[in-house]
């Protein structure tokens, strides 16, 4: 495996969806960079770490489980840990997002992030979050983060929060080598 020590409730962002380069991953990062205030967007996907073995819960074409070490090997990632995350807060946030497992990805919402990201914050009538909103929803309901709203957050914004907010610890950032 790797010498990265993961804990339940850690959040990761990756450069590519499921660790594989794709047109969609490149397009997401390009549009994030276009709308970004810091003119940088390294990460275009995010998910929740479930355990020390690297098992994840992510919003892909469906919300499903994967493994960080298997599915993101040789990919660029950042793993952040909220300093207030405890087993109790993990369970509290997980109880809210676990019911989404198996749901289909709301691909129609990508258009909102493309055309006008602020619209994504307000047009979510189906209640189905994209990957970064899903991770942020978990953090919101774990009572660890003071996110006003998890709607409209893209992976670049989530990675910026991991990097810049003082209540996050960067567990790892770089190319994952297993």
Residue frames as a rotation matrix with the C-alpha (Angstrom) as fourth column:
UNK 1
0.570 0.822 0.000 0.00
0.822 -0.570 0.000 0.00
0.000 0.000 -1.000 0.00
UNK 2
0.172 -0.435 0.884 1.15
0.239 -0.852 -0.466 3.49
0.956 0.291 -0.042 0.81
UNK 3
-0.603 -0.436 -0.668 2.55
0.749 -0.020 -0.663 5.26
0.276 -0.900 0.338 3.84
UNK 4
-0.610 0.509 0.607 -0.39
-0.383 -0.860 0.337 7.70
0.693 -0.027 0.720 3.85
UNK 5
-0.881 0.340 -0.329 -2.36
0.465 0.492 -0.736 7.37
-0.088 -0.801 -0.592 7.07
UNK 6
-0.584 0.763 0.277 -6.03
-0.185 -0.457 0.870 7.84
0.790 0.457 0.408 6.27
UNK 7
-0.909 0.416 -0.030 -8.95
0.113 0.178 -0.978 8.22
-0.402 -0.892 -0.209 8.65
UNK 8
-0.230 0.909 0.347 -12.69
0.971 0.190 0.146 7.95
0.067 0.371 -0.926 8.14
UNK 9
0.651 0.575 -0.496 -13.98
0.586 -0.796 -0.152 11.37
-0.482 -0.192 -0.855 7.13
UNK 10
-0.448 -0.799 -0.401 -10.90
0.148 -0.509 0.848 12.50
-0.882 0.321 0.346 5.22
UNK 11
0.753 0.641 -0.148 -11.82
0.014 -0.241 -0.971 14.18
-0.657 0.729 -0.190 1.93
UNK 12
-0.354 -0.884 0.305 -9.86
0.467 0.115 0.877 13.74
-0.810 0.453 0.372 -1.28
UNK 13
0.686 0.398 -0.609 -9.76
-0.384 -0.513 -0.768 15.63
-0.618 0.761 -0.199 -4.54
UNK 14
-0.022 -0.684 0.729 -8.19
0.515 0.617 0.595 14.17
-0.857 0.388 0.339 -7.66
UNK 15
-0.589 -0.319 -0.743 -7.03
-0.408 -0.676 0.614 15.51
-0.698 0.664 0.268 -10.98
UNK 16
-0.713 0.319 -0.624 -8.96
-0.538 0.320 0.779 12.90
0.449 0.892 -0.057 -12.90
UNK 17
0.273 0.890 0.365 -12.24
-0.962 0.259 0.088 11.10
-0.016 -0.375 0.927 -12.39
UNK 18
0.954 0.109 0.280 -11.58
-0.158 0.975 0.159 7.57
-0.256 -0.196 0.947 -11.16
UNK 19
0.240 -0.966 0.092 -7.87
-0.092 0.072 0.993 8.20
-0.966 -0.247 -0.072 -11.70
UNK 20
-0.082 -0.219 0.972 -8.21
0.874 0.454 0.176 7.97
-0.480 0.864 0.154 -15.48
UNK 21
-0.769 -0.202 -0.607 -7.45
-0.081 -0.910 0.406 10.81
-0.635 0.361 0.683 -17.86
UNK 22
-0.197 0.761 0.619 -10.50
0.932 0.341 -0.122 11.77
-0.304 0.553 -0.776 -19.85
UNK 23
-0.557 0.123 0.821 -12.00
0.468 -0.770 0.433 14.55
0.686 0.626 0.371 -21.89
UNK 24
0.541 0.841 0.021 -14.56
0.399 -0.279 0.874 15.10
0.740 -0.464 -0.486 -19.13
UNK 25
0.456 -0.459 -0.763 -11.85
0.842 -0.056 0.537 15.51
-0.289 -0.887 0.360 -16.45
UNK 26
-0.638 -0.741 0.209 -9.94
0.764 -0.574 0.294 17.98
-0.098 0.347 0.933 -18.61
UNK 27
-0.284 0.627 0.725 -13.11
0.397 -0.611 0.684 19.89
0.873 0.482 -0.076 -19.42
UNK 28
0.707 0.544 -0.452 -14.11
0.607 -0.139 0.782 20.15
0.363 -0.827 -0.429 -15.76
UNK 29
0.093 -0.762 -0.640 -10.68
0.851 -0.273 0.449 21.48
-0.517 -0.587 0.623 -14.75
UNK 30
-0.697 -0.328 0.638 -10.65
0.665 -0.628 0.404 23.94
0.268 0.706 0.656 -17.69
UNK 31
0.122 0.831 0.543 -14.01
0.321 -0.550 0.771 25.40
0.939 0.080 -0.334 -16.70
UNK 32
0.679 0.040 -0.733 -13.04
0.734 -0.059 0.677 25.49
-0.016 -0.997 -0.069 -13.03
UNK 33
-0.380 -0.902 -0.206 -9.94
0.851 -0.428 0.304 27.47
-0.363 -0.060 0.930 -13.97
UNK 34
-0.487 0.266 0.832 -12.02
0.537 -0.660 0.525 29.84
0.689 0.703 0.178 -16.10
UNK 35
0.493 0.809 0.318 -14.31
0.158 -0.443 0.882 30.68
0.855 -0.385 -0.347 -13.16
UNK 36
0.372 -0.390 -0.842 -11.64
0.913 0.317 0.257 30.41
0.166 -0.865 0.474 -10.43
UNK 37
1.000 -0.010 0.011 -10.57
-0.013 -0.963 0.268 33.53
0.008 -0.268 -0.963 -8.57
UNK 38
0.387 -0.920 0.058 -6.98
-0.324 -0.076 0.943 32.26
-0.864 -0.383 -0.328 -8.26
UNK 39
0.498 -0.111 -0.860 -6.81
-0.867 -0.059 -0.494 31.19
0.004 0.992 -0.126 -11.95
UNK 40
-0.702 -0.700 -0.130 -5.80
-0.683 0.714 -0.153 27.67
0.200 -0.019 -0.980 -10.94
UNK 41
0.480 0.809 0.338 -7.65
-0.853 0.520 -0.033 24.35
-0.203 -0.272 0.941 -10.95
UNK 42
-0.600 -0.786 -0.152 -5.72
-0.797 0.603 0.026 21.15
0.071 0.136 -0.988 -10.38
UNK 43
-0.924 0.252 0.290 -8.53
0.098 0.885 -0.456 18.92
-0.371 -0.393 -0.842 -9.16
UNK 44
-0.634 0.703 -0.322 -11.75
-0.692 -0.330 0.642 18.00
0.346 0.630 0.695 -10.94
UNK 45
0.186 0.679 -0.711 -13.22
-0.048 0.729 0.683 15.28
0.981 -0.093 0.168 -8.72
UNK 46
-0.544 -0.366 0.755 -13.69
-0.761 -0.165 -0.628 14.58
0.354 -0.916 -0.189 -5.01
UNK 47
0.211 0.605 -0.768 -14.86
-0.030 0.789 0.613 11.90
0.977 -0.107 0.185 -2.61
UNK 48
0.509 0.089 0.856 -15.08
-0.839 -0.172 0.517 10.78
0.193 -0.981 -0.013 1.00
UNK 49
-0.531 -0.706 -0.469 -12.57
-0.435 0.702 -0.564 8.41
0.727 -0.096 -0.680 2.64
UNK 50
0.536 0.843 -0.051 -14.42
-0.457 0.341 0.821 5.72
0.710 -0.417 0.568 4.61
UNK 51
0.975 -0.214 0.056 -11.54
0.077 0.568 0.819 3.94
-0.207 -0.795 0.571 6.34
UNK 52
0.340 -0.935 -0.103 -7.77
-0.511 -0.276 0.814 3.59
-0.789 -0.225 -0.571 6.75
UNK 53
-0.122 -0.348 0.929 -7.63
0.506 0.784 0.360 1.12
-0.854 0.514 0.080 3.83
UNK 54
-0.864 -0.264 -0.430 -8.59
-0.145 -0.686 0.713 3.89
-0.483 0.678 0.554 1.41
UNK 55
-0.464 0.785 0.411 -12.14
0.886 0.416 0.205 2.79
-0.010 0.460 -0.888 0.66
UNK 56
-0.968 0.084 -0.238 -14.13
-0.097 -0.994 0.042 5.73
-0.233 0.064 0.970 -0.68
UNK 57
0.004 0.968 0.252 -17.66
0.826 0.139 -0.546 6.81
-0.564 0.210 -0.799 -1.39
UNK 58
-0.791 -0.419 -0.446 -17.86
0.054 -0.774 0.631 8.99
-0.609 0.475 0.635 -4.49
UNK 59
0.435 0.883 -0.178 -20.27
-0.050 -0.173 -0.984 10.49
-0.899 0.437 -0.031 -6.94
UNK 60
-0.808 -0.585 0.071 -19.25
-0.016 0.143 0.990 9.05
-0.589 0.798 -0.125 -10.31
UNK 61
-0.749 0.633 -0.194 -21.90
-0.288 -0.047 0.957 7.97
0.596 0.773 0.218 -12.87
UNK 62
0.542 0.794 -0.274 -23.56
0.175 0.213 0.961 6.61
0.822 -0.569 -0.024 -9.77
UNK 63
0.231 -0.455 0.860 -22.67
-0.926 -0.374 0.051 7.17
0.299 -0.808 -0.508 -6.16
UNK 64
0.860 -0.005 -0.510 -20.55
0.010 1.000 0.008 4.17
0.510 -0.012 0.860 -5.35
UNK 65
0.743 -0.634 0.214 -17.59
-0.234 0.054 0.971 2.81
-0.627 -0.771 -0.108 -3.44
UNK 66
0.731 -0.654 -0.194 -14.05
-0.060 0.222 -0.973 2.61
0.679 0.723 0.123 -4.78
UNK 67
0.674 -0.601 -0.430 -10.55
0.657 0.222 0.720 2.48
-0.338 -0.768 0.545 -3.34
UNK 68
0.858 -0.350 -0.376 -8.22
-0.375 -0.927 0.007 5.46
-0.352 0.135 -0.926 -3.35
UNK 69
-0.038 -0.980 0.194 -5.05
-0.516 0.185 0.836 3.37
-0.855 -0.068 -0.513 -3.58
UNK 70
-0.260 0.006 0.966 -6.36
0.576 0.804 0.150 1.12
-0.775 0.595 -0.213 -6.37
UNK 71
0.456 0.653 0.605 -8.34
0.863 -0.159 -0.479 3.60
-0.217 0.740 -0.636 -8.46
UNK 72
0.997 -0.076 -0.007 -6.12
-0.076 -0.980 -0.184 6.70
0.007 0.184 -0.983 -8.14
UNK 73
0.385 -0.913 0.132 -2.63
0.482 0.321 0.815 5.16
-0.787 -0.250 0.564 -8.25
UNK 74
-0.505 -0.731 0.459 -0.26
0.825 -0.251 0.507 7.42
-0.255 0.634 0.730 -10.24
UNK 75
0.208 0.641 0.739 -2.83
0.715 -0.615 0.333 10.23
0.668 0.459 -0.586 -10.15
UNK 76
-0.780 -0.402 0.479 -2.59
0.055 -0.807 -0.588 13.69
0.623 -0.432 0.652 -8.63
UNK 77
0.271 0.881 -0.387 -4.55
0.611 0.153 0.777 13.93
0.744 -0.447 -0.497 -5.39
UNK 78
-0.643 -0.314 0.698 -4.94
-0.441 -0.593 -0.673 15.99
0.626 -0.741 0.243 -2.25
UNK 79
0.021 0.614 -0.789 -6.29
0.637 0.600 0.484 14.45
0.770 -0.513 -0.379 0.94
UNK 80
-0.529 -0.127 0.839 -7.54
-0.392 -0.840 -0.374 16.78
0.752 -0.527 0.395 3.65
UNK 81
-0.303 0.402 -0.864 -8.67
0.801 0.599 -0.002 16.13
0.516 -0.693 -0.504 7.18
UNK 82
0.278 0.443 0.853 -10.92
-0.196 -0.843 0.501 18.49
0.940 -0.306 -0.147 9.07
UNK 83
-0.691 -0.709 0.138 -9.39
-0.244 0.049 -0.969 18.97
0.680 -0.703 -0.207 12.51
UNK 84
-0.414 0.616 0.670 -12.78
-0.892 -0.128 -0.434 18.52
-0.181 -0.777 0.602 14.21
UNK 85
0.187 0.514 -0.837 -13.54
-0.678 0.685 0.268 15.16
0.711 0.517 0.476 12.55
UNK 86
-0.532 -0.230 0.815 -14.22
-0.775 0.519 -0.360 12.49
-0.341 -0.823 -0.454 15.18
UNK 87
-0.972 0.235 0.020 -15.78
0.228 0.913 0.339 9.02
0.061 0.334 -0.941 14.86
UNK 88
-0.286 0.917 -0.277 -19.05
0.611 -0.047 -0.790 10.53
-0.738 -0.395 -0.547 16.11
UNK 89
0.007 0.273 -0.962 -19.01
-0.465 -0.851 -0.245 13.38
-0.886 0.449 0.121 13.58
UNK 90
-0.874 -0.310 -0.374 -18.08
-0.477 0.406 0.779 10.93
-0.090 0.860 -0.503 10.80
UNK 91
-0.784 0.609 0.116 -21.08
0.594 0.792 -0.141 8.76
-0.178 -0.042 -0.983 11.68
UNK 92
-0.063 0.777 -0.627 -23.35
0.284 -0.588 -0.757 11.80
-0.957 -0.225 -0.184 11.78
UNK 93
-0.184 -0.079 -0.980 -22.30
-0.765 -0.614 0.194 13.01
-0.617 0.785 0.053 8.29
UNK 94
-0.956 -0.239 -0.169 -22.18
-0.292 0.752 0.592 9.51
-0.014 0.615 -0.788 6.82
UNK 95
-0.557 0.815 0.162 -25.74
0.517 0.493 -0.700 8.79
-0.650 -0.306 -0.696 8.00
UNK 96
0.212 0.640 -0.739 -26.96
-0.219 -0.705 -0.674 11.65
-0.952 0.305 -0.009 5.80
UNK 97
-0.059 -0.300 -0.952 -24.99
-0.954 -0.264 0.143 10.87
-0.294 0.917 -0.270 2.61
UNK 98
-0.826 -0.321 0.463 -25.07
-0.242 0.944 0.222 7.06
-0.509 0.071 -0.858 2.72
UNK 99
0.032 0.931 0.365 -28.67
0.238 0.347 -0.907 7.05
-0.971 0.115 -0.210 1.50
UNK 100
0.452 0.070 -0.889 -27.44
-0.733 -0.539 -0.416 8.46
-0.508 0.840 -0.192 -1.84
UNK 101
-0.601 -0.752 0.272 -25.39
-0.452 0.600 0.660 5.33
-0.659 0.274 -0.700 -2.61
UNK 102
-0.496 0.358 0.791 -26.58
0.666 0.741 0.083 3.92
-0.557 0.568 -0.606 -5.93
UNK 103
0.530 0.681 -0.506 -28.15
0.205 -0.682 -0.702 7.20
-0.823 0.268 -0.501 -7.05
UNK 104
0.389 -0.349 0.853 -27.35
0.916 0.048 -0.398 8.36
0.098 0.936 0.338 -10.57
UNK 105
-0.562 -0.680 -0.471 -24.99
0.661 -0.711 0.238 11.27
-0.497 -0.178 0.849 -11.11
UNK 106
0.528 0.805 -0.272 -26.86
0.485 -0.548 -0.682 14.48
-0.697 0.228 -0.679 -11.99
UNK 107
-0.365 -0.797 0.481 -24.85
0.847 -0.070 0.526 15.11
-0.386 0.600 0.701 -15.18
UNK 108
0.316 0.560 0.766 -27.32
0.796 -0.596 0.107 17.81
0.516 0.576 -0.634 -16.27
UNK 109
0.905 0.038 -0.424 -26.00
0.328 -0.695 0.640 19.95
-0.270 -0.718 -0.641 -13.39
UNK 110
-0.096 -0.992 0.083 -22.53
0.803 -0.027 0.596 20.08
-0.588 0.124 0.799 -14.99
UNK 111
-0.030 0.179 0.983 -24.03
0.845 -0.520 0.120 22.52
0.533 0.835 -0.135 -17.49
UNK 112
0.913 0.404 0.047 -24.75
0.302 -0.750 0.588 24.94
0.273 -0.523 -0.807 -14.63
UNK 113
0.509 -0.807 -0.301 -21.13
0.377 -0.105 0.920 24.79
-0.774 -0.582 0.251 -13.46
UNK 114
-0.270 -0.593 0.758 -20.04
0.935 0.027 0.354 25.39
-0.230 0.804 0.548 -17.05
UNK 115
0.029 0.404 0.914 -22.27
0.716 -0.647 0.263 28.35
0.698 0.647 -0.308 -17.90
UNK 116
0.010 0.047 0.999 -22.72
-0.471 -0.881 0.046 30.12
0.882 -0.471 0.013 -14.59
UNK 117
-0.606 -0.352 -0.714 -21.45
0.318 0.715 -0.622 28.42
0.729 -0.604 -0.321 -11.41
UNK 118
-0.910 0.293 0.293 -23.55
-0.403 -0.460 -0.791 30.61
-0.097 -0.838 0.537 -9.08
UNK 119
-0.027 0.944 -0.330 -26.65
-0.904 0.118 0.411 29.03
0.427 0.310 0.850 -10.67
UNK 120
-0.200 -0.121 -0.972 -25.49
0.030 0.991 -0.130 25.63
0.979 -0.055 -0.195 -9.42
UNK 121
-0.984 -0.180 -0.001 -25.79
0.020 -0.105 -0.994 26.97
0.179 -0.978 0.107 -5.88
UNK 122
-0.596 0.802 0.039 -29.49
-0.625 -0.434 -0.649 27.66
-0.503 -0.411 0.760 -6.34
UNK 123
0.258 0.693 -0.673 -30.73
-0.948 0.318 -0.036 25.20
0.189 0.647 0.739 -8.99
UNK 124
-0.842 -0.510 -0.176 -30.62
-0.446 0.841 -0.306 21.84
0.304 -0.179 -0.936 -7.26
UNK 125
-0.089 0.956 0.280 -34.30
-0.994 -0.102 0.032 20.97
0.059 -0.276 0.959 -7.11
UNK 126
0.427 0.235 -0.873 -33.66
-0.330 0.940 0.092 17.23
0.842 0.249 0.479 -7.55
UNK 127
0.775 -0.176 0.607 -31.51
-0.610 0.043 0.791 17.16
-0.165 -0.984 -0.074 -4.42
UNK 128
0.844 -0.497 0.200 -28.83
0.525 0.842 -0.126 15.20
-0.106 0.211 0.972 -6.28
UNK 129
0.674 -0.636 -0.375 -25.30
-0.382 -0.735 0.560 16.52
-0.632 -0.234 -0.739 -5.62
UNK 130
0.702 -0.622 -0.347 -22.28
-0.245 0.247 -0.938 16.37
0.669 0.743 0.021 -7.92
UNK 131
0.294 -0.609 -0.737 -19.08
0.609 0.714 -0.346 14.90
0.736 -0.347 0.581 -6.44
UNK 132
-0.725 -0.663 0.190 -17.78
0.304 -0.554 -0.775 17.97
0.619 -0.504 0.603 -4.61
UNK 133
-0.194 0.748 0.635 -21.22
-0.762 -0.522 0.383 18.90
0.618 -0.409 0.671 -3.31
UNK 134
0.655 0.395 -0.644 -21.58
-0.028 0.864 0.502 15.32
0.755 -0.311 0.578 -2.06
UNK 135
-0.169 -0.817 -0.551 -18.26
0.742 0.263 -0.617 15.54
0.649 -0.513 0.561 -0.17
UNK 136
-0.827 -0.127 0.548 -19.18
-0.133 -0.902 -0.411 18.99
0.546 -0.413 0.729 1.16
UNK 137
0.240 0.962 0.133 -22.64
-0.579 0.032 0.815 17.77
0.779 -0.273 0.565 2.19
UNK 138
0.412 -0.199 -0.889 -20.92
0.557 0.827 0.073 15.07
0.721 -0.525 0.451 4.23
UNK 139
-0.664 -0.737 -0.126 -18.74
0.581 -0.402 -0.708 17.69
0.471 -0.543 0.695 5.95
UNK 140
-0.518 0.546 0.659 -21.71
-0.470 -0.825 0.314 19.99
0.715 -0.146 0.684 6.50
UNK 141
0.527 0.848 -0.045 -23.79
-0.469 0.335 0.817 17.34
0.708 -0.409 0.575 8.26
UNK 142
0.177 -0.537 -0.825 -20.85
0.711 0.649 -0.270 16.03
0.681 -0.539 0.497 10.27
UNK 143
0.959 0.264 -0.100 -20.88
0.269 -0.746 0.609 19.48
0.086 -0.611 -0.787 11.91
UNK 144
0.179 -0.972 -0.155 -17.20
0.869 0.083 0.487 19.91
-0.461 -0.222 0.859 11.09
UNK 145
-0.747 -0.503 0.435 -17.37
0.663 -0.619 0.422 22.72
0.057 0.603 0.796 8.58
UNK 146
-0.280 0.613 -0.739 -19.07
0.261 -0.692 -0.673 26.03
-0.924 -0.381 0.034 8.59
UNK 147
-0.932 0.034 0.362 -20.10
0.355 -0.129 0.926 25.80
0.078 0.991 0.108 4.93
UNK 148
-0.580 0.786 -0.214 -23.11
-0.612 -0.594 -0.522 28.06
-0.537 -0.172 0.826 4.50
UNK 149
0.671 0.740 -0.053 -24.19
-0.576 0.474 -0.666 25.78
-0.467 0.477 0.744 1.68
UNK 150
-0.235 -0.726 0.646 -22.62
0.015 0.662 0.750 22.77
-0.972 0.186 -0.144 0.05
UNK 151
0.580 0.508 0.637 -24.52
0.652 0.180 -0.737 23.44
-0.489 0.842 -0.227 -3.17
UNK 152
0.990 -0.131 0.059 -22.46
-0.049 -0.693 -0.719 24.95
0.135 0.709 -0.693 -5.98
UNK 153
0.375 -0.913 0.157 -19.03
-0.650 -0.138 0.747 23.95
-0.661 -0.383 -0.646 -4.61
UNK 154
0.824 -0.183 -0.536 -16.76
-0.380 0.524 -0.763 22.47
0.420 0.832 0.362 -7.25
UNK 155
0.753 -0.555 -0.353 -13.69
0.641 0.739 0.208 20.26
0.145 -0.383 0.912 -6.61
UNK 156
-0.164 -0.837 0.523 -11.30
0.546 -0.518 -0.659 23.20
0.822 0.177 0.541 -7.10
UNK 157
0.155 0.317 0.936 -13.14
-0.540 -0.766 0.349 25.19
0.827 -0.559 0.053 -4.44
UNK 158
0.977 0.213 -0.023 -13.07
-0.112 0.599 0.793 22.22
0.183 -0.772 0.609 -2.06
UNK 159
0.391 -0.910 -0.137 -9.32
0.847 0.414 -0.335 21.73
0.361 0.015 0.932 -2.67
UNK 160
-0.203 -0.425 0.882 -8.73
0.078 -0.905 -0.418 25.45
0.976 -0.016 0.216 -2.04
UNK 161
0.597 0.481 0.642 -10.55
-0.605 -0.256 0.754 25.13
0.527 -0.839 0.138 1.28
UNK 162
0.893 -0.346 -0.289 -8.43
0.438 0.817 0.374 22.13
0.107 -0.460 0.881 2.25
UNK 163
0.030 -0.965 0.259 -5.30
0.815 -0.127 -0.566 24.10
0.579 0.228 0.783 1.40
UNK 164
-0.487 -0.298 0.821 -6.23
0.138 -0.954 -0.265 27.47
0.862 -0.015 0.506 2.85
UNK 165
0.534 0.712 0.456 -8.66
-0.389 -0.272 0.880 27.03
0.751 -0.647 0.132 5.72
UNK 166
-0.372 -0.787 0.492 -6.89
-0.790 -0.010 -0.613 26.71
0.488 -0.617 -0.618 9.06
UNK 167
0.084 0.453 0.887 -9.28
-0.849 0.499 -0.174 24.00
-0.522 -0.739 0.427 10.24
UNK 168
0.977 0.117 -0.179 -8.03
-0.198 0.810 -0.553 21.51
0.080 0.575 0.814 7.63
UNK 169
0.128 -0.946 0.297 -4.85
-0.488 0.201 0.850 19.45
-0.864 -0.253 -0.436 7.75
UNK 170
0.475 -0.048 -0.878 -3.30
-0.850 0.232 -0.473 18.30
0.227 0.971 0.069 4.47
UNK 171
0.670 -0.156 0.726 -2.71
-0.240 0.880 0.411 14.56
-0.703 -0.449 0.552 4.88
UNK 172
-0.256 -0.722 0.643 -1.14
0.579 0.419 0.700 14.22
-0.774 0.551 0.311 1.43
UNK 173
0.754 0.410 -0.514 -0.77
-0.247 -0.548 -0.799 16.20
-0.609 0.729 -0.312 -1.77
UNK 174
-0.337 -0.865 -0.373 1.03
-0.748 0.006 0.664 14.96
-0.572 0.503 -0.649 -4.85
UNK 175
-0.003 0.248 -0.969 1.12
-0.813 0.563 0.146 11.98
0.582 0.788 0.200 -7.16
UNK 176
0.516 0.290 0.806 -0.15
-0.755 0.598 0.268 8.86
-0.404 -0.747 0.528 -5.42
UNK 177
-0.144 -0.625 -0.767 2.37
-0.747 0.577 -0.330 6.03
0.649 0.526 -0.550 -5.71
UNK 178
0.646 0.427 0.633 1.34
-0.738 0.563 0.373 2.66
-0.197 -0.708 0.679 -4.34
